[in-house]
Amino acid sequence: MTIIVGDTERAELKAAMARARAHPMPWEVLRRRITEQDGTNTGHVEDQPLAHERPPAEFVDLPFGYIVAISFEEQPAGMCLHVSVSGPWPRVAPNMVVCAMIFSALDVPAEADDVWTEELLIDGKPGGRTFNVVWLVEPAI
């Protein structure tokens, strides 16, 4: 049996989540980022808008080329946990079984508040795919 999220990976994911919680993305930065998108759910790996303004996500490399990005974001509803999973490049979408293992390792609820996929452009050409999930972890008061 192939282990993609074992004890070592679980510890790395939990540590990344703790680091991300220590530096959440402020709502003002997220709001500007959202309004600057073109609405296509296609991003350029080369163009990370406002990268200098936002705290970087915490990344965890998993076996077989899966990459997990973890960040916390201030949103109008409250503090949200945002987890993105990318599959092995090129053109392979993340496996939902692997995503379920990652979410289980992070001890997040089975039901998320928002889910979407994105296609990333690599050198201007379609190629990467990410699966994004957001959970509201601390509602606004």
N, C-alpha and C positions, 0 to 999 in steps of 0.2 A: 504494500500500500504506500502511495506517495504522500508524504506529509508536507503540506504547504504552510500550515500554521501550527507549529509545534510549540513546545514550552519556550524556546528561545525567541521565536517570532512573537509569541504572545507577550513576553516581557518587553520586547522592542516596541511593539504597538502601544502598550500601556505607558511606557516611558515617553514615547513621542506625543501621546495624548496629554500627558502631564506638562510637557514642555510647551505645547501649543496653548494650553489653558493659561499659562503664565503670561502670554502676550497675544491677546485677542485682537482681531482686526476691528478698529473703530467704525461705527456706523457711517460716519461722514466719508471715509475712504471707500467703504463698500458701496454706498449710495452713488458716488461719482463713478465708480467702476461699472455699476449696473447701467447707468444712464449713457455711458460711452459705448456700450456694446451695440452691435448692429442687429441683434435679435435673431441671428441665424444659428446660435448654438455651435458656431465654428470659431475656434480660436487659433491663433498662431503660436506655436511653441517659441518662435523667435521674438514675439511681441508680447511681453507680459506687462500690460498697462499698469501704471502706478506701482510698479514693483518696488521703487525706492520709497514709497509711502507706507506700504503695508508690511506688517510682520510676515516673514516667510512662513509658509506651511512647513510642518515637520514631515519628512519623508522616511518611509521604511521600505527597503527592498526585500521582496519575498522571493522564494525559489521560483524558477521557471519564468522569470521576467516580469512578474507582477510588481507594481509599485503602488504604495498607499500614501496619499497626502492627507494630513490631518490638520485642521485649523479650527479655531473658535472665532465667531463673528458676532459683533453687536448688531442686532437687528431691531426694528421697532417692536417686535413681539417679545424680545428678550435675548439672552445669550444662546447662541446656537452652535452646535458641533457640526462641522462639515467634513465629511470623509469622501475622498475621491479615490477610485481604484482604476488603474489603467492595466490593460492586458499586455501580453508580450507584443512587441512591435514586429513588423508592421501589420496593420489592418485586423488585428485580433481583438475582439471585444472582451472585456473581463468576463470570466466564467462566474455565473451566479452562485454556484456552489462555493467557489473561493470567496466571493463577497460575503456569503453567509458565515463562513469560517472567520473572516476578519471581523465582522460585526459582533459575532459571539465572543471573540477574544477581547473586544473592547467593552463588553458587557453593556451594550446599548439595547434599547427596546427593539422588539421584532418589527414594530410598525414605526415608520419614519414620518416626519412632517412634510418632506418634499423629496422627490426622486426625479432625476433626469439624466440623460446621456449627452455627451458632447463628442464632437469629432475635432481632433487637433490637426492642424496643418503642419507638416514637416517639410521645410524648404519650399513652402508654397503649395504643396500637394497633399490631398487627403491621405491620412495614414493612421493616425492614432485615435483610439477610442477610450473614453473614460465613463465610468458609472459614478454619479454623484448622489450623495444622500445627506440630508440635513435633519437633525433632531433639535427641537427646542429643549434646552437643558435647564434654563433658569428663566421663567417667565418674567416679563417686565412688571414692575409694581405700579 
